[in-house]
Amino acid sequence: MVSQPLADNAALMFAYVRKESRISFYHRYMDKWEDQHCTSENYMLRSAWDVNERNQLTMTVQAAPHSSSYVRFRF
């Protein structure tokens, strides 16, 4: 996370988080192990500006892409 003041009345913040996981799965009927994968990312950009003593302007942009690969069950 990075937070940066731009002026006395303005600021900008950026945050990024990435998580990865690998889950091993055992097939009883096929007698073998397979891996399942999952990746999650979060981006956030936030800004604040005090226009004057009575007004403040804020903006937040957020994105959270996700991808995964799971084992298919076949009976």
Residue pairs with C-beta under 8 A, 6 or more apart in sequence:
1 13
1 14
1 15
1 16
2 13
2 14
2 15
3 11
3 12
3 13
4 11
4 12
4 13
5 11
6 12
9 49
9 50
9 51
10 47
10 48
10 49
10 50
11 47
11 48
12 45
12 46
12 47
13 44
13 45
13 46
13 47
14 43
14 44
14 45
14 46
15 42
15 43
15 44
16 41
16 42
16 43
16 44
17 41
17 42
18 39
18 40
18 41
18 42
19 39
19 40
19 41
20 37
20 38
20 39
20 40
21 37
21 38
21 39
22 35
22 36
22 37
22 38
23 35
23 36
23 37
23 38
24 33
24 34
24 35
24 36
25 33
25 34
25 35
25 36
25 71
26 32
26 33
27 33
27 34
27 71
29 75
34 71
36 68
36 69
36 70
36 71
37 68
37 69
38 66
38 67
38 68
38 69
39 66
39 67
39 68
40 64
40 65
40 66
41 63
41 64
41 65
41 66
42 62
42 63
42 64
43 61
43 62
43 63
43 64
44 60
44 61
44 62
45 60
45 61
45 62
46 58
46 59
46 60
46 61
47 58
47 59
48 56
48 57
48 58
49 56
49 57
49 58
50 56
51 57
